[in-house]
Amino acid sequence: MTINISNSSGKPIYEQIVLQIKNQISAGVLSEGDPLPSIRLLAKELRISVITTKRAYEELERDGFIETVAGKGSFVARQNLELLREHALTRIEERLGEAVELARQHSIGCEELVEMLELLFEEG
């Protein structure tokens, strides 16, 4: 499991961890039952506070992406396909929002943006 923290990102560190782990689970990089590093180990590796790592793991557990077994650690939870779809839709919405903002900054209209999207979708 690879996590990269960006100090220049506008997102809090715990949120960066959450998003990267969710993305790795959604992409199949992390599978059901895979162990995650302990909270202390991840904090040490990333050179961040244990509290920050704990907050990220708590959010991941609350959202159903991981489960923690007392005395054994945290593991990737069995994934609900609807939950994974919802996560993917959220990621797509964020990226489309960025594309819309960039289009507006350069006076590119909705029709042209939709046409670009359709072309990209057909190519894939």
Salt bridges, closest charged atoms under 4 A:
GLU58 OE2 - LYS54 NZ 2.56
ASP63 OD2 - LYS22 NZ 2.74
ASP63 OD1 - ARG62 NH2 3.50
